[in-house]
Amino acid sequence: MKVGLIVGSLRKESYNRKVAEAVKELFPANVEAEFIDITNLPLYNTDLEGENGTPEYGRVREEVRKYDGYIFFTPEYNRSLAPALKNLIDVVSVDPNGNAWAKKPAAVFSATMGPTGAMASNLALRQAFVYVDLIPMQQPEVYLSTIQDSFDEEGNMTDRTRNFLAKAVDAFVKHAELVSRQEN
Ligand SMILES: Cc1cc2nc3c(=O)[nH]c(=O)nc-3n(C[C@H](O)[C@H](O)[C@H](O)COP(=O)(O)O)c2cc1C
């Protein structure tokens, strides 16, 4: 199984990226987890399609298609999702070769320095899954609040957060296996 990790925060020191990096190490040996880079993906625009358009749409569509499931890592911006993630969902949904999201398992892990765990963002992103037919893991919910406290001074993640994430990753692998059995 190949799992794509997608980070919605574009800044270098992103906590969501740090969480994703920790998650990458928590998969069992039979699961390959890799990052799908969306840092330079232009906002969706039909004028950028086709031969004279941006190569980024084709590149990211091809990459997304390679994976059997996805974990989205989202911060929260004004009580909603990271626009970079919604943009990726849109770009891939109108791939001329078909919607690569359809019937694939997905999870949302949200992290914020604030107290709410970016729950509004997490739920908004799961709403965006509906029409493109991504199949969400509903439980456990992964809302990481005051995420800066989950790292020590050397930048190591606390055991408490890592153990919580390990359980969520385990649940995601089971969810992905179940979805893939149902679809095949
Ligand atoms: C425009 C903007 C709006 C924000 N709105 C929220 C918000 O509604 N809820 C929240 O918890 N944090 C909010 N934040 C804070 C970020 O989500 C938080 O700092 C988080 O750590 C950013 O994720 P990152 O570290 O992965 O970049 C906002 C930040 C920005 C720049």
The ligand as an SDF file (V2000), in Angstrom:
LIG
                    3D

 31 33  0  0  0  0  0  0  0  0999 V2000
   -4.7360   33.9410    8.2210 C   0  0  0  0  0  0  0  0  0  0  0  0
   -4.6400   33.0700    9.4260 C   0  0  0  0  0  0  0  0  0  0  0  0
   -5.7710   32.6790   10.0910 C   0  0  0  0  0  0  0  0  0  0  0  0
   -5.7000   31.8300   11.1950 C   0  0  0  0  0  0  0  0  0  0  0  0
   -6.8480   31.3810   11.7610 N   0  0  0  0  0  0  0  0  0  0  0  0
   -6.8050   30.4350   12.7040 C   0  0  0  0  0  0  0  0  0  0  0  0
   -7.9950   29.8290   13.1870 C   0  0  0  0  0  0  0  0  0  0  0  0
   -9.0810   30.1290   12.7640 O   0  0  0  0  0  0  0  0  0  0  0  0
   -7.8630   28.8570   14.1200 N   0  0  0  0  0  0  0  0  0  0  0  0
   -6.6550   28.4590   14.6240 C   0  0  0  0  0  0  0  0  0  0  0  0
   -6.6000   27.5790   15.4720 O   0  0  0  0  0  0  0  0  0  0  0  0
   -5.5040   29.0180   14.1750 N   0  0  0  0  0  0  0  0  0  0  0  0
   -5.5530   29.9870   13.2350 C   0  0  0  0  0  0  0  0  0  0  0  0
   -4.3880   30.5090   12.7280 N   0  0  0  0  0  0  0  0  0  0  0  0
   -3.1190   30.0440   13.2950 C   0  0  0  0  0  0  0  0  0  0  0  0
   -2.5460   28.8580   12.5350 C   0  0  0  0  0  0  0  0  0  0  0  0
   -3.4500   27.8930   12.1190 O   0  0  0  0  0  0  0  0  0  0  0  0
   -1.5180   28.1810   13.4190 C   0  0  0  0  0  0  0  0  0  0  0  0
   -0.5390   29.1030   13.7020 O   0  0  0  0  0  0  0  0  0  0  0  0
   -0.8770   26.9260   12.8410 C   0  0  0  0  0  0  0  0  0  0  0  0
    0.2070   26.5730   13.6310 O   0  0  0  0  0  0  0  0  0  0  0  0
   -0.3810   27.1050   11.4370 C   0  0  0  0  0  0  0  0  0  0  0  0
   -0.0140   25.8410   10.9610 O   0  0  0  0  0  0  0  0  0  0  0  0
    1.4910   25.5070   10.5610 P   0  0  0  0  0  0  0  0  0  0  0  0
    2.3390   25.6310   11.8050 O   0  0  0  0  0  0  0  0  0  0  0  0
    1.4390   24.1000   10.0490 O   0  0  0  0  0  0  0  0  0  0  0  0
    1.8960   26.4970    9.5080 O   0  0  0  0  0  0  0  0  0  0  0  0
   -4.4440   31.3920   11.6570 C   0  0  0  0  0  0  0  0  0  0  0  0
   -3.2770   31.8140   10.9890 C   0  0  0  0  0  0  0  0  0  0  0  0
   -3.3730   32.6270    9.8950 C   0  0  0  0  0  0  0  0  0  0  0  0
   -2.1060   33.0000    9.1530 C   0  0  0  0  0  0  0  0  0  0  0  0
  1  2  1  0
  2  3  1  0
  2 30  2  0
  3  4  2  0
  4  5  1  0
  4 28  1  0
  5  6  2  0
  6  7  1  0
  6 13  1  0
  7  8  2  0
  7  9  1  0
  9 10  1  0
 10 11  2  0
 10 12  1  0
 12 13  2  0
 13 14  1  0
 14 15  1  0
 14 28  1  0
 15 16  1  0
 16 17  1  0
 16 18  1  0
 18 19  1  0
 18 20  1  0
 20 21  1  0
 20 22  1  0
 22 23  1  0
 23 24  1  0
 24 25  2  0
 24 26  1  0
 24 27  1  0
 28 29  2  0
 29 30  1  0
 30 31  1  0
M  END
$$$$
